[in-house]
Amino acid sequence: MEVRNYQKESLSETFTDKKKGRKLKKFSLIFGTLAVIAMIVLTVTFLPASKGKEEIIKRKLIENGLKWAPAGDKIKTRWASTIDPENVWPEYPRPQLERKDWLNLNGLWQYSVGNINDESPGAYEGYILVPFPIESSLSGVMKTFTKDNSLWYYREVEIPNTWNGKHILLNFGAVDWRCEVYINNQKVGEHTGGYTHFYFDITSYLQSGKNQFLIKVVDVSDTVYSNWGKYQPVGKQSITPNGIWYTPSSGIWQTVWLEPVSEQYFEKLEINNDYYNKQVKVTFKVPNNAKLPVDFTLKFNNQVVGQTRGTSNEEISISLSNDNFKPWSPDEPNLYIIEANLLSNSGAVLDTISSYTAIRVVESKKDSNNILRIFLNNKPIFNMGPLDQGYWPDGLYTPPSEEAMIYDIQVLKDFGYNTIRKHAKTELFRYYYYCDKMGMLVWQDMPSGNVDGSGSWDNSHMDGGSDTQRTQQSKDNYYKEWGEIIENLKFFQSIIIWTPFNEAWGQFETEAVVDYTLTFDTSRLINAASGGNHRVCGNFVDIHSYPGPNYFLKYEPLINVIGEYGGLGLEIKNHTWKGDNWGYEVLKDKRELTDRYIEFMKTLINLVPQGISAGIYTQTTDVEGEINGLITYDRAEIKAYDDIKEYNQKIINSLN
């Protein structure tokens, strides 16, 4: 299959990339050895990519003292060899609220691993490349991190003189799991939760010249630690990875950045667009519920389609003419550009941001045959796509680059899918932006936790199985993080379904959790327990069936979907994580896998008129010991032929 190169330049209407032209600085310390030099040379040679860029990076690393190199001997993606530690993940990390002035803190930090109870770091052991987890190859460390450890990050930061008089915000895309921040030996604050953005106003902690930034992280992954209850939300991370459980991703795993703001500034945008009345509705959130003037401009294809002035922390609407009404769908992923200024009462500009939005409506409705379906923009739409774990052999939770991240989405688009089920993990904000931009529906899972066997799983009938017995602390961890995930991600219109539980993993108080989800967002559907203990709540009965799709539980009061099936395994020599690999059904070659996939699709198509409204195939890529992917774990080989696109499209069009 030919995979198109989805160019980032096409995004210039919405945002522009920053810091790409920054010149490389020479490290002052040269401490490399011939062995490390040899590893660098072998690594970049083994992983072919843009040879010119590779050679420049290799030379710079050697000249500057080899403070970083990919660690370990596991397989890597081709993008690993093009990583520049002075310019890693340089793109502005929050396209839903972009400011022009910012400072990227990704790159090399000193690190130390100590005891969980340490109040300060010990001797620094070397350098870690942010934003890659400590267990990952691309961190340059690749160490096991346990419940008894603490991870310390340190670097010096000089604030630009042009920011004098501004409030300075320190942003973290995500840190797994508990994070404490110290600046110039003063504690700024802390955050718990591994899957959400958070920030601190650090203005009062700063001094002129260089500032000492120190971050402590503790992450128990799936082990027991009494102060937090039984488990924190971990998704599929495990201290003892094997089978369907994977290597943990502890510490900073998304971009860290600074930005200057006024005392009053745009904190977030809440979107509540009205498809039926052709209105874009935005609430520009400002701290402390301040009421200030907001100038709001809406553009489509660089043409102004609406302008108005409103008030911060109050909903502001722009009505669209019929000619300017361009709904969003996978076939036509139309985006409107938002430009906004926050003004003082005297008219001075306090903050300027750019953003975007899309207009679409997602509903549960009956089709012409009286069958409940997923409706997008008042039409039934069959959701067809893969289960997507979002893991990388070199970066684990973190893609090696934006180009690599886009590649995964584009392969699925080229295969004719219209949906991605993001499984037990969240992604970078920019990932969801590209789903918005490229036209991919997203089912978003809550990363599970408390998978301890205290409950039972019975998905053969409604109201089967029993709840996991969670401690109150475990419940509190769940509710806090699930609420924050929804608040973080509900901006992105490609997300159409929230999934609080997968199978019976940690499943508890299902009806209450659905009600809790609705307190944050009523604009999407809720898949209460994908393949789990089915409860009469939310919008779906979701069946998991391996290897082939099977409709074994029909429940007409809810939408019926097959949320997992497939798992066709194919091992590609020299492209596996380890030697002990498995699949739900193992095939001998690409042709056999493709033919078997088509057999499953023919079965699935026959289930559509009976009531099935979605099919989620396992899975996008191989992951560690799993060889169930359509693509190898290193993204080097595509394991199915183009033939599958015809059948994916056929089933998607079956409800037209």
JOLIN-V414124 format. One record per helix or strand. SS is the DSSP state (helix for helix, strand for strand). FROM is the first residue (numbers start at 0). TO is the last residue. If there is no record, write none. Layout:
BEGIN
ss=SS from=FROM to=TO
ss=SS from=FROM to=TO
END
This chain:
BEGIN
ss=helix from=7 to=10
ss=helix from=33 to=45
ss=helix from=50 to=62
ss=helix from=77 to=81
ss=strand from=97 to=97
ss=strand from=102 to=103
ss=strand from=106 to=114
ss=strand from=125 to=129
ss=strand from=148 to=157
ss=helix from=160 to=162
ss=strand from=166 to=171
ss=strand from=174 to=175
ss=strand from=177 to=182
ss=strand from=185 to=191
ss=strand from=197 to=200
ss=helix from=202 to=204
ss=strand from=209 to=217
ss=helix from=225 to=227
ss=strand from=236 to=237
ss=strand from=241 to=241
ss=strand from=244 to=246
ss=strand from=250 to=251
ss=strand from=255 to=260
ss=strand from=265 to=270
ss=strand from=273 to=273
ss=strand from=278 to=285
ss=helix from=286 to=288
ss=strand from=292 to=299
ss=strand from=302 to=310
ss=strand from=314 to=318
ss=strand from=327 to=327
ss=strand from=332 to=332
ss=strand from=335 to=342
ss=strand from=348 to=356
ss=strand from=361 to=365
ss=strand from=371 to=375
ss=strand from=378 to=379
ss=strand from=382 to=387
ss=strand from=391 to=391
ss=strand from=395 to=395
ss=helix from=401 to=413
ss=strand from=418 to=421
ss=helix from=428 to=437
ss=strand from=440 to=444
ss=strand from=455 to=455
ss=strand from=465 to=465
ss=helix from=471 to=488
ss=strand from=494 to=498
ss=strand from=500 to=501
ss=helix from=509 to=519
ss=strand from=524 to=525
ss=strand from=528 to=529
ss=strand from=539 to=543
ss=strand from=558 to=565
ss=strand from=567 to=568
ss=strand from=581 to=581
ss=strand from=584 to=585
ss=helix from=589 to=607
ss=strand from=611 to=617
ss=strand from=620 to=620
ss=strand from=622 to=622
ss=strand from=625 to=625
ss=strand from=630 to=630
ss=strand from=637 to=637
ss=helix from=642 to=654
END
